[in-house]
């Protein structure tokens, strides 16, 4: 079963890669394979390069980037907690 990612998530990872985040860091942080991220970079790098230039003029771009990163982190933590709750719920029976 393949996971489906929305286009904004893909572009967020491409943008992070273009800003200097390595493939191993992205793999670890978001749980997406290097080959998948690499494909997205090939597909969306031009578009992200264009949008990142326009975002550099935006005084809120860094804050938005940090908030998106925090959201992704909280989503990962939430997923972990759901898995942990399911694991411990099995042990109660």
PDB file of N, CA, C and O in Angstrom:
ATOM      1  N   UNK A   1       0.845  -1.190   0.000  1.00  0.00           N
ATOM      2  CA  UNK A   1       0.000   0.000   0.000  1.00  0.00           C
ATOM      3  C   UNK A   1       0.886   1.248   0.000  1.00  0.00           C
ATOM      4  O   UNK A   1       1.762   1.392   0.852  1.00  0.00           O
ATOM      5  N   UNK A   2       0.658   2.130  -0.940  1.00  0.00           N
ATOM      6  CA  UNK A   2       1.450   3.351  -1.036  1.00  0.00           C
ATOM      7  C   UNK A   2       0.741   4.498  -0.342  1.00  0.00           C
ATOM      8  O   UNK A   2      -0.480   4.639  -0.409  1.00  0.00           O
ATOM      9  N   UNK A   3       1.544   5.311   0.327  1.00  0.00           N
ATOM     10  CA  UNK A   3       0.990   6.487   0.987  1.00  0.00           C
ATOM     11  C   UNK A   3       0.773   7.583  -0.045  1.00  0.00           C
ATOM     12  O   UNK A   3       1.520   7.699  -1.017  1.00  0.00           O
ATOM     13  N   UNK A   4      -0.253   8.377   0.182  1.00  0.00           N
ATOM     14  CA  UNK A   4      -0.545   9.523  -0.674  1.00  0.00           C
ATOM     15  C   UNK A   4      -0.191  10.781   0.106  1.00  0.00           C
ATOM     16  O   UNK A   4      -0.615  10.951   1.249  1.00  0.00           O
ATOM     17  N   UNK A   5       0.579  11.651  -0.509  1.00  0.00           N
ATOM     18  CA  UNK A   5       0.959  12.910   0.111  1.00  0.00           C
ATOM     19  C   UNK A   5       0.379  14.051  -0.702  1.00  0.00           C
ATOM     20  O   UNK A   5       0.368  14.003  -1.932  1.00  0.00           O
ATOM     21  N   UNK A   6      -0.102  15.077  -0.015  1.00  0.00           N
ATOM     22  CA  UNK A   6      -0.641  16.208  -0.763  1.00  0.00           C
ATOM     23  C   UNK A   6       0.505  17.049  -1.321  1.00  0.00           C
ATOM     24  O   UNK A   6       1.641  16.970  -0.854  1.00  0.00           O
ATOM     25  N   UNK A   7       0.183  17.842  -2.316  1.00  0.00           N
ATOM     26  CA  UNK A   7       1.198  18.587  -3.050  1.00  0.00           C
ATOM     27  C   UNK A   7       1.908  19.609  -2.161  1.00  0.00           C
ATOM     28  O   UNK A   7       3.096  19.869  -2.349  1.00  0.00           O
ATOM     29  N   UNK A   8       1.200  20.185  -1.207  1.00  0.00           N
ATOM     30  CA  UNK A   8       1.825  21.164  -0.319  1.00  0.00           C
ATOM     31  C   UNK A   8       2.904  20.513   0.545  1.00  0.00           C
ATOM     32  O   UNK A   8       3.963  21.097   0.770  1.00  0.00           O
ATOM     33  N   UNK A   9       2.626  19.297   1.026  1.00  0.00           N
ATOM     34  CA  UNK A   9       3.605  18.562   1.813  1.00  0.00           C
ATOM     35  C   UNK A   9       4.850  18.271   0.968  1.00  0.00           C
ATOM     36  O   UNK A   9       5.977  18.441   1.431  1.00  0.00           O
ATOM     37  N   UNK A  10       4.632  17.832  -0.267  1.00  0.00           N
ATOM     38  CA  UNK A  10       5.745  17.536  -1.167  1.00  0.00           C
ATOM     39  C   UNK A  10       6.602  18.776  -1.386  1.00  0.00           C
ATOM     40  O   UNK A  10       7.829  18.720  -1.295  1.00  0.00           O
ATOM     41  N   UNK A  11       5.947  19.888  -1.673  1.00  0.00           N
ATOM     42  CA  UNK A  11       6.676  21.129  -1.927  1.00  0.00           C
ATOM     43  C   UNK A  11       7.394  21.620  -0.670  1.00  0.00           C
ATOM     44  O   UNK A  11       8.468  22.216  -0.760  1.00  0.00           O
ATOM     45  N   UNK A  12       6.809  21.372   0.490  1.00  0.00           N
ATOM     46  CA  UNK A  12       7.449  21.762   1.742  1.00  0.00           C
ATOM     47  C   UNK A  12       8.775  21.009   1.906  1.00  0.00           C
ATOM     48  O   UNK A  12       9.779  21.604   2.296  1.00  0.00           O
ATOM     49  N   UNK A  13       8.781  19.722   1.614  1.00  0.00           N
ATOM     50  CA  UNK A  13       9.999  18.935   1.718  1.00  0.00           C
ATOM     51  C   UNK A  13      11.023  19.355   0.671  1.00  0.00           C
ATOM     52  O   UNK A  13      12.218  19.411   0.959  1.00  0.00           O
ATOM     53  N   UNK A  14      10.564  19.649  -0.539  1.00  0.00           N
ATOM     54  CA  UNK A  14      11.472  20.120  -1.589  1.00  0.00           C
ATOM     55  C   UNK A  14      12.099  21.443  -1.164  1.00  0.00           C
ATOM     56  O   UNK A  14      13.303  21.646  -1.316  1.00  0.00           O
ATOM     57  N   UNK A  15      11.287  22.324  -0.641  1.00  0.00           N
ATOM     58  CA  UNK A  15      11.791  23.623  -0.187  1.00  0.00           C
ATOM     59  C   UNK A  15      12.818  23.437   0.937  1.00  0.00           C
ATOM     60  O   UNK A  15      13.861  24.090   0.941  1.00  0.00           O
ATOM     61  N   UNK A  16      12.518  22.548   1.887  1.00  0.00           N
ATOM     62  CA  UNK A  16      13.450  22.278   2.981  1.00  0.00           C
ATOM     63  C   UNK A  16      14.766  21.740   2.435  1.00  0.00           C
ATOM     64  O   UNK A  16      15.836  22.125   2.906  1.00  0.00           O
ATOM     65  N   UNK A  17      14.696  20.854   1.448  1.00  0.00           N
ATOM     66  CA  UNK A  17      15.901  20.310   0.828  1.00  0.00           C
ATOM     67  C   UNK A  17      16.696  21.432   0.155  1.00  0.00           C
ATOM     68  O   UNK A  17      17.921  21.487   0.268  1.00  0.00           O
ATOM     69  N   UNK A  18      16.003  22.307  -0.532  1.00  0.00           N
ATOM     70  CA  UNK A  18      16.666  23.395  -1.237  1.00  0.00           C
ATOM     71  C   UNK A  18      17.278  24.412  -0.266  1.00  0.00           C
ATOM     72  O   UNK A  18      18.192  25.151  -0.630  1.00  0.00           O
ATOM     73  N   UNK A  19      16.775  24.445   0.956  1.00  0.00           N
ATOM     74  CA  UNK A  19      17.310  25.350   1.966  1.00  0.00           C
ATOM     75  C   UNK A  19      18.483  24.726   2.725  1.00  0.00           C
ATOM     76  O   UNK A  19      19.061  25.355   3.611  1.00  0.00           O
ATOM     77  N   UNK A  20      18.835  23.462   2.367  1.00  0.00           N
ATOM     78  CA  UNK A  20      20.014  22.858   2.963  1.00  0.00           C
ATOM     79  C   UNK A  20      19.767  21.658   3.857  1.00  0.00           C
ATOM     80  O   UNK A  20      20.720  21.085   4.385  1.00  0.00           O
ATOM     81  N   UNK A  21      18.528  21.266   4.042  1.00  0.00           N
ATOM     82  CA  UNK A  21      18.242  20.078   4.841  1.00  0.00           C
ATOM     83  C   UNK A  21      18.604  18.855   4.010  1.00  0.00           C
ATOM     84  O   UNK A  21      18.191  18.748   2.855  1.00  0.00           O
ATOM     85  N   UNK A  22      19.363  17.944   4.576  1.00  0.00           N
ATOM     86  CA  UNK A  22      19.826  16.775   3.822  1.00  0.00           C
ATOM     87  C   UNK A  22      18.720  15.731   3.679  1.00  0.00           C
ATOM     88  O   UNK A  22      17.729  15.742   4.409  1.00  0.00           O
ATOM     89  N   UNK A  23      18.921  14.826   2.711  1.00  0.00           N
ATOM     90  CA  UNK A  23      17.968  13.740   2.534  1.00  0.00           C
ATOM     91  C   UNK A  23      17.825  12.900   3.809  1.00  0.00           C
ATOM     92  O   UNK A  23      16.700  12.605   4.211  1.00  0.00           O
ATOM     93  N   UNK A  24      18.940  12.502   4.463  1.00  0.00           N
ATOM     94  CA  UNK A  24      18.789  11.705   5.694  1.00  0.00           C
ATOM     95  C   UNK A  24      18.003  12.431   6.790  1.00  0.00           C
ATOM     96  O   UNK A  24      17.235  11.809   7.524  1.00  0.00           O
ATOM     97  N   UNK A  25      18.196  13.741   6.895  1.00  0.00           N
ATOM     98  CA  UNK A  25      17.441  14.510   7.884  1.00  0.00           C
ATOM     99  C   UNK A  25      15.951  14.500   7.552  1.00  0.00           C
ATOM    100  O   UNK A  25      15.111  14.324   8.434  1.00  0.00           O
ATOM    101  N   UNK A  26      15.635  14.690   6.279  1.00  0.00           N
ATOM    102  CA  UNK A  26      14.233  14.703   5.860  1.00  0.00           C
ATOM    103  C   UNK A  26      13.603  13.325   6.050  1.00  0.00           C
ATOM    104  O   UNK A  26      12.453  13.216   6.476  1.00  0.00           O
ATOM    105  N   UNK A  27      14.362  12.271   5.731  1.00  0.00           N
ATOM    106  CA  UNK A  27      13.864  10.914   5.928  1.00  0.00           C
ATOM    107  C   UNK A  27      13.508  10.681   7.390  1.00  0.00           C
ATOM    108  O   UNK A  27      12.437  10.168   7.715  1.00  0.00           O
ATOM    109  N   UNK A  28      14.423  11.068   8.255  1.00  0.00           N
ATOM    110  CA  UNK A  28      14.232  10.854   9.696  1.00  0.00           C
ATOM    111  C   UNK A  28      13.083  11.697  10.239  1.00  0.00           C
ATOM    112  O   UNK A  28      12.252  11.212  11.007  1.00  0.00           O
ATOM    113  N   UNK A  29      13.048  12.947   9.837  1.00  0.00           N
ATOM    114  CA  UNK A  29      12.049  13.874  10.378  1.00  0.00           C
ATOM    115  C   UNK A  29      10.635  13.593   9.885  1.00  0.00           C
ATOM    116  O   UNK A  29       9.676  13.703  10.649  1.00  0.00           O
ATOM    117  N   UNK A  30      10.502  13.229   8.605  1.00  0.00           N
ATOM    118  CA  UNK A  30       9.169  13.082   8.023  1.00  0.00           C
ATOM    119  C   UNK A  30       8.787  11.643   7.697  1.00  0.00           C
ATOM    120  O   UNK A  30       7.632  11.372   7.369  1.00  0.00           O
ATOM    121  N   UNK A  31       9.739  10.720   7.784  1.00  0.00           N
ATOM    122  CA  UNK A  31       9.433   9.323   7.511  1.00  0.00           C
ATOM    123  C   UNK A  31       9.149   9.022   6.054  1.00  0.00           C
ATOM    124  O   UNK A  31       8.372   8.122   5.736  1.00  0.00           O
ATOM    125  N   UNK A  32       9.784   9.778   5.166  1.00  0.00           N
ATOM    126  CA  UNK A  32       9.597   9.577   3.730  1.00  0.00           C
ATOM    127  C   UNK A  32      10.936   9.116   3.144  1.00  0.00           C
ATOM    128  O   UNK A  32      11.980   9.673   3.484  1.00  0.00           O
ATOM    129  N   UNK A  33      10.916   8.120   2.281  1.00  0.00           N
ATOM    130  CA  UNK A  33      12.134   7.559   1.703  1.00  0.00           C
ATOM    131  C   UNK A  33      12.881   8.580   0.845  1.00  0.00           C
ATOM    132  O   UNK A  33      12.280   9.450   0.215  1.00  0.00           O
ATOM    133  N   UNK A  34      14.205   8.447   0.842  1.00  0.00           N
ATOM    134  CA  UNK A  34      15.057   9.344   0.060  1.00  0.00           C
ATOM    135  C   UNK A  34      14.667   9.327  -1.414  1.00  0.00           C
ATOM    136  O   UNK A  34      14.618  10.379  -2.052  1.00  0.00           O
ATOM    137  N   UNK A  35      14.390   8.147  -1.960  1.00  0.00           N
ATOM    138  CA  UNK A  35      14.044   8.048  -3.376  1.00  0.00           C
ATOM    139  C   UNK A  35      12.759   8.816  -3.697  1.00  0.00           C
ATOM    140  O   UNK A  35      12.628   9.405  -4.770  1.00  0.00           O
ATOM    141  N   UNK A  36      11.827   8.800  -2.764  1.00  0.00           N
ATOM    142  CA  UNK A  36      10.570   9.537  -2.952  1.00  0.00           C
ATOM    143  C   UNK A  36      10.834  11.040  -2.937  1.00  0.00           C
ATOM    144  O   UNK A  36      10.348  11.774  -3.797  1.00  0.00           O
ATOM    145  N   UNK A  37      11.609  11.488  -1.950  1.00  0.00           N
ATOM    146  CA  UNK A  37      11.930  12.916  -1.840  1.00  0.00           C
ATOM    147  C   UNK A  37      12.714  13.371  -3.065  1.00  0.00           C
ATOM    148  O   UNK A  37      12.480  14.456  -3.597  1.00  0.00           O
ATOM    149  N   UNK A  38      13.645  12.532  -3.507  1.00  0.00           N
ATOM    150  CA  UNK A  38      14.456  12.856  -4.682  1.00  0.00           C
ATOM    151  C   UNK A  38      13.574  13.060  -5.917  1.00  0.00           C
ATOM    152  O   UNK A  38      13.803  13.977  -6.707  1.00  0.00           O
ATOM    153  N   UNK A  39      12.578  12.210  -6.074  1.00  0.00           N
ATOM    154  CA  UNK A  39      11.640  12.370  -7.192  1.00  0.00           C
ATOM    155  C   UNK A  39      10.875  13.675  -7.107  1.00  0.00           C
ATOM    156  O   UNK A  39      10.650  14.348  -8.113  1.00  0.00           O
ATOM    157  N   UNK A  40      10.479  14.024  -5.887  1.00  0.00           N
ATOM    158  CA  UNK A  40       9.763  15.294  -5.703  1.00  0.00           C
ATOM    159  C   UNK A  40      10.675  16.474  -6.011  1.00  0.00           C
ATOM    160  O   UNK A  40      10.236  17.461  -6.602  1.00  0.00           O
ATOM    161  N   UNK A  41      11.944  16.378  -5.612  1.00  0.00           N
ATOM    162  CA  UNK A  41      12.891  17.463  -5.882  1.00  0.00           C
ATOM    163  C   UNK A  41      13.024  17.661  -7.393  1.00  0.00           C
ATOM    164  O   UNK A  41      13.012  18.792  -7.878  1.00  0.00           O
ATOM    165  N   UNK A  42      13.150  16.564  -8.127  1.00  0.00           N
ATOM    166  CA  UNK A  42      13.250  16.666  -9.590  1.00  0.00           C
ATOM    167  C   UNK A  42      11.998  17.292 -10.183  1.00  0.00           C
ATOM    168  O   UNK A  42      12.072  18.088 -11.119  1.00  0.00           O
ATOM    169  N   UNK A  43      10.852  16.926  -9.634  1.00  0.00           N
ATOM    170  CA  UNK A  43       9.573  17.378 -10.187  1.00  0.00           C
ATOM    171  C   UNK A  43       9.239  18.824  -9.815  1.00  0.00           C
ATOM    172  O   UNK A  43       8.731  19.577 -10.646  1.00  0.00           O
ATOM    173  N   UNK A  44       9.522  19.211  -8.573  1.00  0.00           N
ATOM    174  CA  UNK A  44       9.045  20.503  -8.077  1.00  0.00           C
ATOM    175  C   UNK A  44      10.134  21.541  -7.811  1.00  0.00           C
ATOM    176  O   UNK A  44       9.811  22.642  -7.365  1.00  0.00           O
ATOM    177  N   UNK A  45      11.397  21.242  -8.061  1.00  0.00           N
ATOM    178  CA  UNK A  45      12.467  22.168  -7.676  1.00  0.00           C
ATOM    179  C   UNK A  45      12.358  23.519  -8.382  1.00  0.00           C
ATOM    180  O   UNK A  45      12.563  24.560  -7.758  1.00  0.00           O
ATOM    181  N   UNK A  46      12.044  23.512  -9.652  1.00  0.00           N
ATOM    182  CA  UNK A  46      11.915  24.784 -10.369  1.00  0.00           C
ATOM    183  C   UNK A  46      10.797  25.635  -9.778  1.00  0.00           C
ATOM    184  O   UNK A  46      10.968  26.834  -9.559  1.00  0.00           O
ATOM    185  N   UNK A  47       9.672  25.018  -9.526  1.00  0.00           N
ATOM    186  CA  UNK A  47       8.532  25.734  -8.973  1.00  0.00           C
ATOM    187  C   UNK A  47       8.852  26.268  -7.580  1.00  0.00           C
ATOM    188  O   UNK A  47       8.503  27.402  -7.253  1.00  0.00           O
ATOM    189  N   UNK A  48       9.511  25.458  -6.764  1.00  0.00           N
ATOM    190  CA  UNK A  48       9.863  25.879  -5.412  1.00  0.00           C
ATOM    191  C   UNK A  48      10.928  26.969  -5.424  1.00  0.00           C
ATOM    192  O   UNK A  48      10.931  27.855  -4.570  1.00  0.00           O
ATOM    193  N   UNK A  49      11.826  26.897  -6.392  1.00  0.00           N
ATOM    194  CA  UNK A  49      12.854  27.935  -6.511  1.00  0.00           C
ATOM    195  C   UNK A  49      12.192  29.274  -6.789  1.00  0.00           C
ATOM    196  O   UNK A  49      12.585  30.297  -6.228  1.00  0.00           O
ATOM    197  N   UNK A  50      11.192  29.267  -7.652  1.00  0.00           N
ATOM    198  CA  UNK A  50      10.461  30.488  -7.990  1.00  0.00           C
ATOM    199  C   UNK A  50       9.708  31.021  -6.776  1.00  0.00           C
ATOM    200  O   UNK A  50       9.769  32.214  -6.480  1.00  0.00           O
ATOM    201  N   UNK A  51       8.994  30.134  -6.069  1.00  0.00           N
ATOM    202  CA  UNK A  51       8.206  30.589  -4.934  1.00  0.00           C
ATOM    203  C   UNK A  51       9.078  30.991  -3.767  1.00  0.00           C
ATOM    204  O   UNK A  51       8.703  31.885  -3.008  1.00  0.00           O
ATOM    205  N   UNK A  52      10.243  30.356  -3.594  1.00  0.00           N
ATOM    206  CA  UNK A  52      11.092  30.720  -2.471  1.00  0.00           C
ATOM    207  C   UNK A  52      11.677  32.111  -2.660  1.00  0.00           C
ATOM    208  O   UNK A  52      11.921  32.815  -1.680  1.00  0.00           O
ATOM    209  N   UNK A  53      11.910  32.527  -3.927  1.00  0.00           N
ATOM    210  CA  UNK A  53      12.399  33.878  -4.175  1.00  0.00           C
ATOM    211  C   UNK A  53      11.350  34.900  -3.761  1.00  0.00           C
ATOM    212  O   UNK A  53      11.672  35.912  -3.140  1.00  0.00           O
ATOM    213  N   UNK A  54      10.088  34.631  -4.109  1.00  0.00           N
ATOM    214  CA  UNK A  54       9.040  35.584  -3.759  1.00  0.00           C
ATOM    215  C   UNK A  54       8.772  35.571  -2.262  1.00  0.00           C
ATOM    216  O   UNK A  54       8.372  36.587  -1.694  1.00  0.00           O
ATOM    217  N   UNK A  55       8.992  34.415  -1.612  1.00  0.00           N
ATOM    218  CA  UNK A  55       8.778  34.348  -0.173  1.00  0.00           C
ATOM    219  C   UNK A  55       9.861  35.089   0.598  1.00  0.00           C
ATOM    220  O   UNK A  55       9.616  35.549   1.714  1.00  0.00           O
ATOM    221  N   UNK A  56      11.054  35.213   0.023  1.00  0.00           N
ATOM    222  CA  UNK A  56      12.124  35.903   0.736  1.00  0.00           C
ATOM    223  C   UNK A  56      11.790  37.373   0.928  1.00  0.00           C
ATOM    224  O   UNK A  56      12.317  38.015   1.836  1.00  0.00           O
ATOM    225  N   UNK A  57      10.916  37.914   0.077  1.00  0.00           N
ATOM    226  CA  UNK A  57      10.473  39.294   0.233  1.00  0.00           C
ATOM    227  C   UNK A  57       9.399  39.418   1.315  1.00  0.00           C
ATOM    228  O   UNK A  57       9.142  40.513   1.816  1.00  0.00           O
ATOM    229  N   UNK A  58       8.785  38.315   1.665  1.00  0.00           N
ATOM    230  CA  UNK A  58       7.710  38.307   2.640  1.00  0.00           C
ATOM    231  C   UNK A  58       8.301  38.255   4.052  1.00  0.00           C
ATOM    232  O   UNK A  58       9.035  37.321   4.372  1.00  0.00           O
ATOM    233  N   UNK A  59       7.999  39.232   4.892  1.00  0.00           N
ATOM    234  CA  UNK A  59       8.581  39.235   6.248  1.00  0.00           C
ATOM    235  C   UNK A  59       8.067  38.085   7.117  1.00  0.00           C
ATOM    236  O   UNK A  59       8.680  37.771   8.137  1.00  0.00           O
ATOM    237  N   UNK A  60       6.971  37.461   6.739  1.00  0.00           N
ATOM    238  CA  UNK A  60       6.396  36.389   7.532  1.00  0.00           C
ATOM    239  C   UNK A  60       6.816  35.007   7.034  1.00  0.00           C
ATOM    240  O   UNK A  60       6.421  34.001   7.623  1.00  0.00           O
ATOM    241  N   UNK A  61       7.606  34.936   5.965  1.00  0.00           N
ATOM    242  CA  UNK A  61       7.961  33.649   5.355  1.00  0.00           C
ATOM    243  C   UNK A  61       8.680  32.735   6.344  1.00  0.00           C
ATOM    244  O   UNK A  61       8.378  31.543   6.416  1.00  0.00           O
ATOM    245  N   UNK A  62       9.618  33.275   7.100  1.00  0.00           N
ATOM    246  CA  UNK A  62      10.366  32.456   8.065  1.00  0.00           C
ATOM    247  C   UNK A  62       9.441  31.944   9.161  1.00  0.00           C
ATOM    248  O   UNK A  62       9.535  30.786   9.569  1.00  0.00           O
ATOM    249  N   UNK A  63       8.555  32.800   9.632  1.00  0.00           N
ATOM    250  CA  UNK A  63       7.609  32.393  10.667  1.00  0.00           C
ATOM    251  C   UNK A  63       6.683  31.293  10.145  1.00  0.00           C
ATOM    252  O   UNK A  63       6.410  30.324  10.854  1.00  0.00           O
ATOM    253  N   UNK A  64       6.205  31.440   8.920  1.00  0.00           N
ATOM    254  CA  UNK A  64       5.339  30.429   8.320  1.00  0.00           C
ATOM    255  C   UNK A  64       6.098  29.111   8.179  1.00  0.00           C
ATOM    256  O   UNK A  64       5.558  28.043   8.468  1.00  0.00           O
ATOM    257  N   UNK A  65       7.338  29.191   7.739  1.00  0.00           N
ATOM    258  CA  UNK A  65       8.156  27.988   7.604  1.00  0.00           C
ATOM    259  C   UNK A  65       8.318  27.299   8.963  1.00  0.00           C
ATOM    260  O   UNK A  65       8.164  26.082   9.064  1.00  0.00           O
ATOM    261  N   UNK A  66       8.624  28.068   9.993  1.00  0.00           N
ATOM    262  CA  UNK A  66       8.784  27.501  11.334  1.00  0.00           C
ATOM    263  C   UNK A  66       7.485  26.888  11.851  1.00  0.00           C
ATOM    264  O   UNK A  66       7.502  25.837  12.491  1.00  0.00           O
ATOM    265  N   UNK A  67       6.373  27.540  11.575  1.00  0.00           N
ATOM    266  CA  UNK A  67       5.077  27.003  12.000  1.00  0.00           C
ATOM    267  C   UNK A  67       4.745  25.712  11.258  1.00  0.00           C
ATOM    268  O   UNK A  67       4.219  24.773  11.854  1.00  0.00           O
ATOM    269  N   UNK A  68       5.048  25.659   9.971  1.00  0.00           N
ATOM    270  CA  UNK A  68       4.820  24.424   9.206  1.00  0.00           C
ATOM    271  C   UNK A  68       5.683  23.287   9.733  1.00  0.00           C
ATOM    272  O   UNK A  68       5.240  22.140   9.805  1.00  0.00           O
ATOM    273  N   UNK A  69       6.902  23.611  10.096  1.00  0.00           N
ATOM    274  CA  UNK A  69       7.804  22.606  10.663  1.00  0.00           C
ATOM    275  C   UNK A  69       7.260  22.102  12.000  1.00  0.00           C
ATOM    276  O   UNK A  69       7.296  20.904  12.280  1.00  0.00           O
ATOM    277  N   UNK A  70       6.760  23.017  12.813  1.00  0.00           N
ATOM    278  CA  UNK A  70       6.189  22.651  14.110  1.00  0.00           C
ATOM    279  C   UNK A  70       4.939  21.785  13.922  1.00  0.00           C
ATOM    280  O   UNK A  70       4.739  20.820  14.658  1.00  0.00           O
ATOM    281  N   UNK A  71       4.108  22.124  12.950  1.00  0.00           N
ATOM    282  CA  UNK A  71       2.917  21.322  12.667  1.00  0.00           C
ATOM    283  C   UNK A  71       3.311  19.905  12.286  1.00  0.00           C
ATOM    284  O   UNK A  71       2.717  18.943  12.772  1.00  0.00           O
ATOM    285  N   UNK A  72       4.310  19.769  11.418  1.00  0.00           N
ATOM    286  CA  UNK A  72       4.768  18.437  11.008  1.00  0.00           C
ATOM    287  C   UNK A  72       5.284  17.652  12.205  1.00  0.00           C
ATOM    288  O   UNK A  72       5.024  16.456  12.330  1.00  0.00           O
ATOM    289  N   UNK A  73       6.018  18.330  13.086  1.00  0.00           N
ATOM    290  CA  UNK A  73       6.544  17.680  14.291  1.00  0.00           C
ATOM    291  C   UNK A  73       5.404  17.217  15.200  1.00  0.00           C
ATOM    292  O   UNK A  73       5.441  16.106  15.729  1.00  0.00           O
ATOM    293  N   UNK A  74       4.406  18.056  15.378  1.00  0.00           N
ATOM    294  CA  UNK A  74       3.272  17.696  16.224  1.00  0.00           C
ATOM    295  C   UNK A  74       2.452  16.566  15.614  1.00  0.00           C
ATOM    296  O   UNK A  74       1.922  15.722  16.338  1.00  0.00           O
ATOM    297  N   UNK A  75       2.344  16.545  14.296  1.00  0.00           N
ATOM    298  CA  UNK A  75       1.631  15.448  13.629  1.00  0.00           C
ATOM    299  C   UNK A  75       2.365  14.126  13.841  1.00  0.00           C
ATOM    300  O   UNK A  75       1.732  13.090  14.047  1.00  0.00           O
ATOM    301  N   UNK A  76       3.702  14.156  13.791  1.00  0.00           N
ATOM    302  CA  UNK A  76       4.479  12.944  14.049  1.00  0.00           C
ATOM    303  C   UNK A  76       4.279  12.478  15.494  1.00  0.00           C
ATOM    304  O   UNK A  76       4.093  11.288  15.746  1.00  0.00           O
ATOM    305  N   UNK A  77       4.319  13.413  16.434  1.00  0.00           N
ATOM    306  CA  UNK A  77       4.118  13.064  17.834  1.00  0.00           C
ATOM    307  C   UNK A  77       2.720  12.493  18.056  1.00  0.00           C
ATOM    308  O   UNK A  77       2.549  11.531  18.804  1.00  0.00           O
ATOM    309  N   UNK A  78       1.734  13.081  17.412  1.00  0.00           N
ATOM    310  CA  UNK A  78       0.359  12.619  17.522  1.00  0.00           C
ATOM    311  C   UNK A  78       0.218  11.191  16.994  1.00  0.00           C
ATOM    312  O   UNK A  78      -0.454  10.360  17.606  1.00  0.00           O
ATOM    313  N   UNK A  79       0.853  10.914  15.859  1.00  0.00           N
ATOM    314  CA  UNK A  79       0.830   9.571  15.292  1.00  0.00           C
ATOM    315  C   UNK A  79       1.477   8.570  16.248  1.00  0.00           C
ATOM    316  O   UNK A  79       0.962   7.469  16.442  1.00  0.00           O
ATOM    317  N   UNK A  80       2.591   8.951  16.836  1.00  0.00           N
ATOM    318  CA  UNK A  80       3.272   8.086  17.802  1.00  0.00           C
ATOM    319  C   UNK A  80       2.359   7.793  18.997  1.00  0.00           C
ATOM    320  O   UNK A  80       2.257   6.651  19.444  1.00  0.00           O
ATOM    321  N   UNK A  81       1.707   8.823  19.501  1.00  0.00           N
ATOM    322  CA  UNK A  81       0.823   8.636  20.653  1.00  0.00           C
ATOM    323  C   UNK A  81      -0.367   7.736  20.313  1.00  0.00           C
ATOM    324  O   UNK A  81      -0.794   6.930  21.141  1.00  0.00           O
ATOM    325  N   UNK A  82      -0.897   7.872  19.103  1.00  0.00           N
ATOM    326  CA  UNK A  82      -1.990   6.994  18.676  1.00  0.00           C
ATOM    327  C   UNK A  82      -1.534   5.542  18.623  1.00  0.00           C
ATOM    328  O   UNK A  82      -2.253   4.644  19.062  1.00  0.00           O
ATOM    329  N   UNK A  83      -0.336   5.312  18.085  1.00  0.00           N
ATOM    330  CA  UNK A  83       0.201   3.956  18.012  1.00  0.00           C
ATOM    331  C   UNK A  83       0.455   3.400  19.412  1.00  0.00           C
ATOM    332  O   UNK A  83       0.172   2.233  19.683  1.00  0.00           O
ATOM    333  N   UNK A  84       0.988   4.238  20.295  1.00  0.00           N
ATOM    334  CA  UNK A  84       1.256   3.796  21.660  1.00  0.00           C
ATOM    335  C   UNK A  84      -0.046   3.458  22.379  1.00  0.00           C
ATOM    336  O   UNK A  84      -0.121   2.460  23.096  1.00  0.00           O
ATOM    337  N   UNK A  85      -1.067   4.284  22.190  1.00  0.00           N
ATOM    338  CA  UNK A  85      -2.362   4.026  22.830  1.00  0.00           C
ATOM    339  C   UNK A  85      -2.957   2.716  22.325  1.00  0.00           C
ATOM    340  O   UNK A  85      -3.516   1.947  23.106  1.00  0.00           O
ATOM    341  N   UNK A  86      -2.840   2.460  21.030  1.00  0.00           N
ATOM    342  CA  UNK A  86      -3.356   1.213  20.465  1.00  0.00           C
ATOM    343  C   UNK A  86      -2.585   0.018  21.012  1.00  0.00           C
ATOM    344  O   UNK A  86      -3.174  -1.021  21.310  1.00  0.00           O
ATOM    345  N   UNK A  87      -1.274   0.164  21.144  1.00  0.00           N
ATOM    346  CA  UNK A  87      -0.439  -0.906  21.665  1.00  0.00           C
ATOM    347  C   UNK A  87      -0.839  -1.243  23.105  1.00  0.00           C
ATOM    348  O   UNK A  87      -1.008  -2.414  23.443  1.00  0.00           O
ATOM    349  N   UNK A  88      -0.989  -0.230  23.946  1.00  0.00           N
ATOM    350  CA  UNK A  88      -1.324  -0.471  25.341  1.00  0.00           C
ATOM    351  C   UNK A  88      -2.763  -0.924  25.504  1.00  0.00           C
ATOM    352  O   UNK A  88      -3.077  -1.651  26.447  1.00  0.00           O
ATOM    353  N   UNK A  89      -3.642  -0.509  24.604  1.00  0.00           N
ATOM    354  CA  UNK A  89      -5.036  -0.965  24.664  1.00  0.00           C
ATOM    355  C   UNK A  89      -5.128  -2.470  24.409  1.00  0.00           C
ATOM    356  O   UNK A  89      -5.984  -3.146  24.980  1.00  0.00           O
ATOM    357  N   UNK A  90      -4.258  -2.989  23.563  1.00  0.00           N
ATOM    358  CA  UNK A  90      -4.231  -4.434  23.307  1.00  0.00           C
ATOM    359  C   UNK A  90      -3.830  -5.192  24.564  1.00  0.00           C
ATOM    360  O   UNK A  90      -4.323  -6.294  24.804  1.00  0.00           O
ATOM    361  N   UNK A  91      -2.963  -4.630  25.349  1.00  0.00           N
ATOM    362  CA  UNK A  91      -2.478  -5.295  26.550  1.00  0.00           C
ATOM    363  C   UNK A  91      -3.502  -5.341  27.669  1.00  0.00           C
ATOM    364  O   UNK A  91      -3.363  -6.144  28.591  1.00  0.00           O
ATOM    365  N   UNK A  92      -4.514  -4.511  27.613  1.00  0.00           N
ATOM    366  CA  UNK A  92      -5.528  -4.454  28.677  1.00  0.00           C
ATOM    367  C   UNK A  92      -6.482  -5.648  28.597  1.00  0.00           C
ATOM    368  O   UNK A  92      -6.959  -6.131  29.623  1.00  0.00           O
ATOM    369  N   UNK A  93      -6.757  -6.116  27.395  1.00  0.00           N
ATOM    370  CA  UNK A  93      -7.724  -7.207  27.216  1.00  0.00           C
ATOM    371  C   UNK A  93      -7.325  -8.441  27.931  1.00  0.00           C
ATOM    372  O   UNK A  93      -8.036  -9.444  27.876  1.00  0.00           O
TER     373      UNK A  93
END
